């Protein structure tokens, strides 16, 4: 599952949205979760440099790994050890990890906001660390052991203001998954897709926000997603999606920068796509007021190994 939770789930000193994020994630029970816009999450003491926790370890208060999650088959039972690094209540990421039973891997950002990939105990983490390129936000890579072989998951958030910068960042991401048979790119790409007509939705935007999605010649800027597709990645919503695919804005946290747009993606290598069962945008309930983006979830026929 991927989700942009908007400014760390906080509006100034008001942290009620973050509490809703906790509850939405706990209900969805993803085995792998990519989060973006983690403002205030990049504090010392969290798993920010890709240091895997002990395989099978559970965070305090974890529901355990024995139940099937949206990422795939049920994970193997965890060892129940509460002491893996980063699971303490220090900071919002530690609180989230403990509340939903996931191990967090955070990539800090120098110019934007951190991102993270969180993994349910029972899924072996073979390697983890940030993609070391000068992203506006960040990109975090985690490699998992699965029944089909190693799976590379990259959670990212592309530059919001410049299509040229997004195109460059997409090239770094394409290089990061090159040669991996099983790879998943998850995140807010801030880019309209190259397969849809966008004139009406762009016409509804204020010109200050519309120009974010236009090239200098006035054409719709879909280059970042097109570059990733040209690199062989498959848009899972187009491949196995159900319902409508727009991911922003929600009904309760709408902003002037959106007009019913699809900006969040799960992109997979062809081999991983063969394991995909479905892809769906989650809506309703507390999701509508937890963020301005909707979560995007995919299910796969994979087991931990």
Wavefront OBJ file of the C-alpha trace (Angstrom):
o trace
v 0.000 0.000 0.000
v 1.189 3.522 -0.732
v -0.154 6.683 0.904
v 0.780 10.348 1.060
v -0.421 11.361 4.528
v 0.052 15.155 4.031
v 2.532 16.975 6.266
v 3.031 14.107 8.681
v -0.663 13.855 9.490
v -0.567 17.188 11.288
v -2.075 20.610 10.674
v 0.101 22.878 12.786
v -0.248 21.621 16.343
v -3.345 19.568 15.481
v -2.401 15.884 15.222
v -5.863 14.407 14.821
v -5.264 13.424 11.202
v -2.279 11.312 12.256
v -4.460 9.376 14.686
v -6.826 8.663 11.783
v -3.851 7.494 9.704
v -2.979 5.027 12.478
v -6.506 3.615 12.462
v -6.775 3.414 8.656
v -3.462 1.544 8.382
v -4.381 -0.802 11.220
v -7.653 -1.652 9.469
v -6.040 -2.138 6.040
v -3.305 -4.430 7.504
v -0.767 -3.993 4.682
v 2.294 -6.226 4.750
v 4.305 -3.463 3.062
v 3.460 0.219 3.388
v 5.079 3.152 1.562
v 4.379 6.509 3.224
v 5.135 9.999 1.933
v 5.139 13.500 3.459
v 6.465 12.412 6.840
v 7.117 15.892 8.169
v 8.564 15.654 11.660
v 9.284 11.926 11.323
v 13.019 12.296 10.608
v 14.145 12.310 14.212
v 17.189 10.482 15.599
v 16.618 6.982 16.877
v 14.433 5.739 14.025
v 15.412 3.296 11.301
v 16.633 5.943 8.890
v 19.689 4.270 7.408
v 18.269 0.967 6.280
v 19.214 -1.108 9.323
v 16.957 -4.180 9.244
v 15.319 -5.256 12.460
v 15.573 -8.877 13.577
v 13.608 -11.187 11.253
v 10.224 -12.005 12.731
v 10.452 -9.455 15.519
v 7.262 -7.683 16.532
v 6.789 -4.146 17.724
v 5.206 -3.522 21.103
v 1.477 -3.860 20.709
v 1.891 -5.538 17.321
v -1.040 -7.633 16.134
v 1.496 -10.202 14.903
v 2.203 -11.543 11.430
v -0.079 -14.568 11.363
v -3.005 -12.988 9.495
v -3.118 -12.406 5.731
v -2.431 -8.820 4.705
v -3.181 -6.911 1.536
v 0.371 -7.351 0.246
v -0.002 -11.121 -0.159
v -0.181 -14.384 1.720
v 0.021 -14.675 5.473
v 3.444 -14.043 6.925
v 5.115 -16.582 9.161
v 4.474 -16.081 12.880
v 6.822 -13.559 14.432
v 9.141 -14.315 17.292
v 7.348 -11.798 19.467
v 10.531 -9.978 20.483
v 9.639 -6.348 21.244
v 13.112 -4.831 21.128
v 13.844 -4.262 17.440
v 15.366 -0.816 16.764
v 12.927 1.977 16.114
v 9.934 0.287 17.704
v 9.911 2.476 20.766
v 7.448 5.307 21.133
v 10.121 7.928 20.290
v 8.684 10.018 17.488
v 5.616 9.582 15.305
v 7.127 6.875 13.088
v 7.903 4.730 16.115
v 4.350 5.294 17.375
v 2.902 4.330 14.001
v 5.104 1.244 13.743
v 4.135 0.098 17.213
v 0.441 0.787 16.645
v 0.169 -1.211 13.412
v 2.897 -3.824 13.932
v 5.266 -2.801 11.118
v 9.050 -2.319 10.998
v 9.934 1.171 9.667
v 12.735 2.140 7.261
v 12.979 5.902 6.876
v 14.727 8.002 4.219
v 15.333 11.567 5.352
v 15.162 14.569 3.038
v 17.373 17.645 2.885
v 14.946 19.826 0.928
v 11.503 18.231 1.253
v 9.850 15.684 3.522
v 10.971 12.156 4.498
v 9.480 8.969 3.092
v 9.400 5.505 4.608
v 8.749 1.878 3.775
v 7.274 -0.188 6.609
v 7.298 -3.993 6.597
v 5.262 -6.498 8.583
v 7.353 -8.853 10.759
v 7.604 -12.262 9.164
v 8.703 -10.819 5.818
v 12.514 -11.115 5.764
v 14.276 -7.842 5.038
v 17.414 -8.742 3.078
v 18.673 -5.172 2.594
v 17.447 -1.638 3.067
v 18.640 1.909 2.536
v 17.867 5.167 0.756
v 18.338 5.605 -2.978
v 21.269 8.009 -2.818
v 20.381 10.656 -5.345
v 19.449 14.323 -4.740
v 15.674 13.872 -4.709
v 13.566 16.850 -3.695
v 11.924 14.541 -1.155
v 13.523 11.070 -0.918
v 13.363 7.421 -1.979
v 13.727 4.403 0.315
v 14.614 0.922 -0.973
v 13.868 -2.317 0.885
v 14.563 -5.823 -0.457
v 12.302 -8.591 0.850
v 12.573 -12.345 0.721
v 9.541 -13.838 -1.056
v 8.453 -17.216 -2.415
v 9.246 -15.960 -5.933
v 12.679 -14.543 -5.070
v 14.008 -11.221 -3.762
v 11.570 -8.338 -4.163
v 12.867 -4.767 -4.366
v 10.375 -2.201 -3.044
v 11.081 1.517 -3.473
v 8.884 4.100 -1.794
v 9.260 7.616 -3.159
v 7.767 11.071 -3.615
v 8.659 13.098 -6.705
v 9.213 16.855 -6.979
v 5.859 18.691 -6.921
v 6.746 21.877 -8.798
v 8.870 20.971 -11.829
v 8.136 18.417 -14.515
v 11.761 18.516 -15.632
v 12.924 17.625 -12.121
v 10.367 14.819 -11.896
v 11.626 13.465 -15.213
v 15.184 13.419 -13.853
v 14.092 11.761 -10.603
v 12.191 9.128 -12.618
v 15.447 8.287 -14.375
v 17.152 7.679 -11.028
v 14.305 5.389 -9.984
v 14.392 3.465 -13.262
v 18.117 2.891 -12.725
v 17.480 1.775 -9.128
v 15.223 -1.114 -10.206
v 17.096 -2.013 -13.400
v 18.003 -5.696 -13.472
v 15.646 -6.674 -10.633
v 13.155 -9.310 -11.861
v 10.781 -8.501 -9.001
v 10.492 -4.791 -8.212
v 7.743 -2.452 -7.055
v 7.861 1.333 -7.187
v 5.319 2.904 -4.841
v 4.544 6.520 -4.135
v 3.238 9.942 -4.993
v 4.777 10.699 -8.382
v 3.043 14.105 -8.701
v 2.548 13.276 -12.378
v -0.487 12.695 -14.571
v -0.446 9.465 -16.549
v 0.359 9.440 -20.282
v -2.643 7.264 -21.235
v -5.513 9.583 -20.271
v -6.960 12.829 -21.619
v -6.395 15.498 -18.945
v -7.690 18.724 -20.515
v -10.854 19.015 -18.413
v -9.209 18.335 -15.049
v -6.403 20.775 -15.775
v -8.852 23.443 -16.895
v -10.443 23.254 -13.429
v -7.177 24.196 -11.713
v -5.997 27.658 -10.795
v -3.264 28.660 -13.305
v -0.643 28.679 -10.531
v -1.233 24.970 -9.952
v -2.018 24.071 -13.564
v 1.482 25.018 -14.687
v 2.916 22.262 -12.467
v 1.474 19.785 -14.959
v 2.345 21.571 -18.188
v 5.507 21.591 -20.277
v 6.918 24.930 -21.484
v 5.067 24.499 -24.800
v 1.736 24.039 -22.974
v 1.479 20.273 -23.483
v 0.474 18.092 -20.515
v 3.598 16.963 -18.701
v 3.399 13.187 -18.222
v 7.103 12.582 -18.799
v 8.012 11.078 -15.413
v 5.448 8.274 -15.551
v 6.141 7.756 -19.266
v 9.862 7.372 -18.523
v 9.165 4.692 -15.922
v 6.805 2.901 -18.312
v 9.453 3.067 -21.050
v 11.850 1.435 -18.572
v 9.493 -1.564 -18.471
v 7.460 -0.855 -15.343
v 3.760 -1.700 -15.469
v 1.044 0.513 -13.985
v -0.733 -1.966 -11.714
v -3.947 0.014 -11.663
v -4.160 -0.171 -15.448
v -3.254 -3.869 -15.348
v -5.463 -5.199 -12.532
v -7.235 -2.153 -11.094
v -10.898 -1.948 -10.189
v -13.047 1.151 -9.748
v -11.838 4.631 -10.626
v -8.173 5.365 -10.151
v -8.016 8.981 -8.993
v -6.092 9.413 -5.770
v -6.538 13.108 -4.883
v -8.207 15.017 -3.398
v -10.217 13.366 -0.660
v -13.621 14.790 0.181
v -12.545 16.101 3.589
v -9.070 17.557 2.975
v -9.406 19.009 -0.521
v -6.969 21.669 -1.649
v -6.783 24.068 -4.609
v -3.839 22.154 -6.129
v -6.051 19.160 -7.062
v -8.983 18.485 -9.390
v -9.808 14.753 -9.237
v -6.359 13.525 -10.279
v -4.378 10.304 -10.295
v -0.955 11.153 -8.851
v -0.154 8.047 -6.776
v 1.085 4.851 -8.396
v 2.161 1.271 -7.879
v 4.469 0.360 -10.767
v 5.797 -3.187 -11.076
v 8.187 -5.144 -13.233
v 6.456 -7.523 -15.670
v 7.464 -10.563 -13.625
v 5.963 -9.097 -10.450
v 2.841 -8.037 -12.366
v 2.168 -11.709 -13.107
v 1.685 -12.200 -9.355
v -0.711 -9.244 -8.983
v -4.322 -10.042 -8.089
v -5.891 -6.607 -7.838
v -5.215 -2.911 -7.292
v -7.714 -0.547 -5.695
v -7.969 2.978 -4.285
v -9.278 2.832 -0.708
v -12.048 5.316 0.067
v -14.611 6.183 2.714
v -14.716 6.449 6.471
v -11.776 8.124 8.183
v -9.730 7.988 4.974
v -11.675 11.024 3.757
v -10.337 13.235 6.561
v -6.944 11.627 7.242
v -5.138 13.150 4.230
v -5.712 14.891 0.922
v -4.610 11.704 -0.890
v -6.271 8.303 -0.922
v -4.287 5.123 -0.180
v -3.577 2.849 -3.150
v -3.410 -0.867 -2.391
v -2.357 -3.902 -4.414
v -2.555 -7.611 -3.601
v -0.087 -10.234 -4.818
v 0.154 -14.022 -4.756
v 3.408 -14.027 -2.810
v 4.508 -15.484 0.493
v 7.391 -14.618 2.787
v 10.458 -16.786 2.272
l 1 2 3 4 5 6 7 8 9 10 11 12 13 14 15 16 17 18 19 20 21 22 23 24 25 26 27 28 29 30 31 32 33 34 35 36 37 38 39 40 41 42 43 44 45 46 47 48 49 50 51 52 53 54 55 56 57 58 59 60 61 62 63 64 65 66 67 68 69 70 71 72 73 74 75 76 77 78 79 80 81 82 83 84 85 86 87 88 89 90 91 92 93 94 95 96 97 98 99 100 101 102 103 104 105 106 107 108 109 110 111 112 113 114 115 116 117 118 119 120 121 122 123 124 125 126 127 128 129 130 131 132 133 134 135 136 137 138 139 140 141 142 143 144 145 146 147 148 149 150 151 152 153 154 155 156 157 158 159 160 161 162 163 164 165 166 167 168 169 170 171 172 173 174 175 176 177 178 179 180 181 182 183 184 185 186 187 188 189 190 191 192 193 194 195 196 197 198 199 200 201 202 203 204 205 206 207 208 209 210 211 212 213 214 215 216 217 218 219 220 221 222 223 224 225 226 227 228 229 230 231 232 233 234 235 236 237 238 239 240 241 242 243 244 245 246 247 248 249 250 251 252 253 254 255 256 257 258 259 260 261 262 263 264 265 266 267 268 269 270 271 272 273 274 275 276 277 278 279 280 281 282 283 284 285 286 287 288 289 290 291 292 293 294 295 296 297 298 299 300 301 302 303 304 305
